[in-house]
Amino acid sequence: MDVKAEIIAILKDVTGLDDVGSDPDANLFQDGVLDSMATVEVLVAMQDKFDIQVPVSEFDRNQWNTVNKMVDRVGELEEE
């Protein structure tokens, strides 16, 4: 499974929404898909899945608000 598919699977698991990720450029915060608690759950799941570190204190919603941006950030963090 590629990174995008893995992220969508995490989002579906955390939110319980089957159609999350159907538009990978949809803003997950503006659309009400993610709230603060769900965001923390997604970040923890992504940290475990991809062996990356995303300090909550350094979390910027604008860098994580779409599936495509999440894929980009995970790729960047995997390279660090």
N, C-alpha and C positions, 0 to 999 in steps of 0.2 A: 504494500500500500504506500502511495507517495505521501509527501508531507501534507498537501492540501486535503487529501482524503482522510488522513489521520486527524487533522484539525477539525474537519467537518464532523467526524465521528465523535470527537471529544465534545464539540458544541451540541450535537444531538443528545449525547448522553447527559450532559449537564442541564440543558434546557428542556429536554423532552419534546423538542419540536422536530418533526421529521423533515420539514422543508428548509431548515436552516442551512445556509450555504448554497441554496439554489441560485442566488445572485451573489457571487463572490466579492462584489464591490458594494454590496448593501451595508450601510452603517448599522452595526449591531446594537449600538447604544441608542441612536436616534429611533430605531425601529422597535425598541423595547425588548430586544432579544436578551441582552445582557444588562444586569444591574450589578451593584457592587459585590454582592455575595457570589453571584454566578461568575463574575470576572475573576475573583480569587480562585474559585474552583477550577475554572478553565486554565488559569496560569499554573496552578499546582499540577494539574494533569499534564500540561504541556512540558513542564519542567521534568516530570517523571518520565514521560514518553520520549522526549528528545534529549534528555540529559543536558539541559540548559539552565541557566540561572536568570531569573527575572525578579530583581528586588522590587517589592511593592512600592518602596519609597521612590524608585526611579521609573515607575510605570507611567507612561504617557498615553492616555486614551487615543490621541490622534495617531499614534503609531500602531495601535492594535484594534482599530474600530471596524475593520473589514476582514474577511477571510483572506483576501489577497495580501493585505498588509501583515497579517499574522504569519503567513507563509514567508514573506520577505524577512520579517524580524527573526523568526526561528532560524532561517538560513544564515542570517548575519551572526546570530548568537552561537550557532553551531561552529562557525568558522573561528570564533574567538578562543 
